[in-house]
Amino acid sequence: MLTNEDLFNIKAGAIKASILALIAAGVTFIIGVVDGYLRPLKCNR
């Protein structure tokens, strides 16, 4: 059984993975905005 002290000492890797995912999403968004600004495409409708 884990005590409260043991629970506070657990270091999870999910926080680092979520920060990496947020950075990747931000970079993808910025690349999309720059690409849309420099190379605007018309809609097919």
C-alpha positions as CSV (number, residue, x, y, z in Angstrom):
1,M,0.0,0.0,0.0
2,L,1.3,3.4,-0.9
3,T,1.4,6.2,1.7
4,N,0.8,9.8,1.0
5,E,4.5,10.5,1.1
6,D,5.1,7.8,-1.5
7,L,2.4,9.3,-3.7
8,F,4.0,12.7,-3.6
9,N,7.3,11.2,-4.6
10,I,6.0,9.6,-7.8
11,K,7.4,11.3,-10.9
12,A,5.1,10.8,-13.9
13,G,6.2,10.9,-17.5
14,A,2.8,12.0,-18.8
15,I,3.5,15.7,-18.0
16,K,6.6,15.7,-20.2
17,A,4.7,14.0,-23.0
18,S,1.8,16.5,-22.8
19,I,4.2,19.4,-22.9
20,L,5.9,17.9,-26.0
21,A,2.5,17.4,-27.6
22,L,1.5,21.0,-26.9
23,I,4.8,22.3,-28.4
24,A,4.3,20.1,-31.5
25,A,0.7,21.3,-31.9
26,G,1.9,25.0,-31.6
27,V,4.6,24.5,-34.2
28,T,2.1,22.8,-36.6
29,F,-0.4,25.6,-36.1
30,I,2.3,28.3,-36.8
31,I,3.5,26.5,-39.9
32,G,-0.1,26.3,-41.1
33,V,-0.7,30.0,-40.5
34,V,2.5,31.0,-42.3
35,D,1.8,28.6,-45.2
36,G,-1.8,30.0,-45.5
37,Y,-0.5,33.5,-45.6
38,L,2.3,33.0,-48.1
39,R,0.4,30.6,-50.3
40,P,-3.4,31.2,-50.1
41,L,-5.5,28.6,-51.9
42,K,-9.1,29.1,-53.1
43,C,-11.9,26.8,-51.9
44,N,-13.2,24.3,-54.4
45,R,-16.8,25.2,-53.9
